[in-house]
Amino acid sequence: MRNDSREAESARMARRAAGVSFLGVLVVVVVLGILATALTARYAYAVGDPERVAFCEQLRAHLAGIEAFHRDTGAYPPGASAGQLPAGLDRYLDADVWSARTPIGGQWDLEFEGLGVRSAVGVSYADPGAEPDAAFMRQLDATLDDGNLEDGAFRRFGAGRYYFVVLP
């Protein structure tokens, strides 16, 4: 009789161990599925539109530099002509990146107390016909802000001028 109870206990433990390992495998599969979905979406986004990704990364770097300038000096940097690094920002921004064509065309530009806002950084196209089409710019706005180029942080300020408002 004792042998029977030991065998029954052993069988129960084997079933329990099998259940735990099945549950463990199920959890691992679900977690891997979630990670694969997230990475695939990120990869597709990056591969599908490298210009938009590069523009957003450069814009975020510029915004961080402008905020660091403000933190150090207590003021926002002065405006400058498109493609010209504003005075005092050489310690905070990469001058070569600022003066080069942006990943989506046009030139980087900083407005101070212009365009109806205190400070804004963005892209300016000397030839408004050279700017990306409206659908592309709305997608860019959806990545950066709210998908509406008429208001929000990233906006269209007339033909060939798209800026992220740093200080309204």
N, C-alpha and C positions, 0 to 999 in steps of 0.2 A: 504494500500500500504506500509505503514511504517512497518507493521508486516512482510510483504513478504520480504522486504529488510533485516530486522533483521534476519529472518529465513535463508535467503540465505547467509548472512555474517556468521551466526552461523554454517551453514553447511560447508562453506569454511574453517573456523577455525578448525572444527572437522577433516576435511580431511587433513589439514596441520599438525595438531597434530598427526594424525595417521601416516602420512608419516614420520615425524621426529622420532617417536618411532620405526617405522619399520627400518629406516636408522640407528638409534642408536643400535637396536638389531643386524642388519647386521654387523656393525662395531665391536661390541663386539664379535660376533661369529668368524669373521675373525681374530681378535687379539688373541682370545683363541686358534684358530686353529694353528696359527703361534707359540704361546708359547708351545702348546702341541707337535708340531713337533720338536721344538728345544729341549725340555726336554726329549722327547722319544729318540731322537738321542743321547743325552748326557748320558742318563740312559743305553741305549743299549751298548754304547761304554764302559762305566764303568763296567757293569755287564758282558759283553762279554769277557773282557780281563783284569781282575783285576791286573795281574802281570805287564802288560805294563803300566797301569795307575799309579800303585804304584812306578814303576821304574822312570817314568817321573817326578812324584812329588818329589821323593828323589833327582833325578838329579838336578831339578830346585832349590831345597833347597841347595844342595852342590854348585851349581854355584853362588847362591846369597851369600853364605858364603865366597866363594873364592873372589868374587868381593868386599865384605865388607873388607876382609883382605887386598886386594890391595888398596882400598880407604884409609884405616887406616895406612898402612905401606909404600905405594908407590912401593911395590914389589909384585910379585906373590909368593905363597908358594912353598917351595922346594918339590921335589918328594919324594916318600917313597915307600916301598914295598907294594904290593897289600894287602889290609885289614888293613894296619897300618896307623893311622891318622898322616899326615905330621906335623912336628914341627910347633907350633904356631897357628894351626887351632882349638885347643881345645876351644877357645872362640867363634868360628864362626860356628862350625859344631858339631853335636851330635856324640860323639865318639862311642856310642853303635850302632847307625845306620851305621856308616862308617865301623866298624869292623865286622858287621854281613854280612851274605850272602845277596846279592842284591835280590830284588823280582824276578829277572829273572835268578838267579843263579850267580855263580862267586863272585868275590870280588871287592869292590870299589877300584879304583887306581887313583893316581894323577901322571902325568908325567910332569916334568919340564925340558925343553931343551932336550927332547928326542923325538923319533918318528918323527923327522923332524919338530917339532913345538915347540914354546916356552912354552906353558902350555896347558894341556888337562886333563880332568877328565872323567873317564869311568869305564867300567867293564872289568876285566881280568879273564879268565878261566884258572886255572892251568892245567886242562885237556881239550884241545880244543874240544874233542869229547863230552863234557858235555854242550857246548853252544847250545842255541836254534837254530832251523833250519834257513836257509837263508831267507825264506819267512817271518818268524816272525821278524827277524832283519830288513828286508826292511820295514815292517809295522811300526816298532818302529822308524826307520829313517824317514818315512813319517810323523809320529806324531811330531817328534822333528825338522825335517829339510826338506830335499828335496826328500826323498825316494831313494836316490842313495848312497850306502855305500862306493863308491869309491872316492867321493869328498864331499864338503860342510862342514858344521859345525860338523855333527855326521858322523863318518867314521869307517871303519874297518881297523885296522892297523896290519894285519897279523892274523894268526890263533888264535882264542880265545881272541882277543883284539879289543874292540869297545869303542871309546872315542869321547867326545864332545870337540871340539877345543875351548879353552878359548882365546888363543892368538896365531895366526899363526906364 
